[in-house]
């Protein structure tokens, strides 16, 4: 579902007026690695690639 739940959490927090949790650089590292692998795979026409 991609980033559905992340976006859902963000929008619901805005609508409720509650603070959004802050992500640390360490906690986002895995997400960035996955995103880079998605881009590499798309560039290679859907070929499987390793997440680095």
C-alpha positions in Angstrom: 0.0 0.0 0.0 3.0 2.3 -0.3 2.9 5.2 2.0 -0.9 5.1 2.5 -0.7 4.6 6.3 1.9 7.3 6.7 -0.2 9.8 4.8 -3.3 8.7 6.6 -1.6 9.3 10.0 -0.3 12.7 8.8 -3.7 13.9 7.5 -5.6 12.6 10.6 -3.1 14.3 12.9 -3.6 17.6 11.0 -7.4 17.3 11.2 -7.3 16.5 15.0 -4.8 19.3 15.6 -2.4 16.8 17.3 1.4 17.1 16.8 3.0 14.8 14.3 5.7 12.5 15.6 9.2 13.5 14.4 11.3 11.0 12.6 15.0 10.8 13.4 17.6 10.4 10.6 18.3 6.9 11.9 14.7 5.9 11.7 14.3 7.1 8.1 17.4 5.4 6.7 15.6 2.2 5.8 12.8 4.2 4.0 15.4 6.1 2.0 17.2 2.8 1.0 13.9 1.3 -0.1 13.0 4.4 -2.1 16.4 4.3 -3.9 15.9 0.6 -4.7 12.4 1.4 -6.1 13.9 4.0 -8.4 16.7 1.7 -9.5 14.2 -1.1 -10.2 12.0 1.3 -12.2 15.0 2.5 -14.2 15.8 -1.2 -15.0 12.2 -1.8 -16.2 11.1 -3.6 -13.1 14.2 -5.8 -12.6 14.7 -7.0 -9.0 17.4 -5.1 -7.2 19.0 -5.4 -3.8 18.1 -2.9 -1.1 21.5 -1.5 0.0 
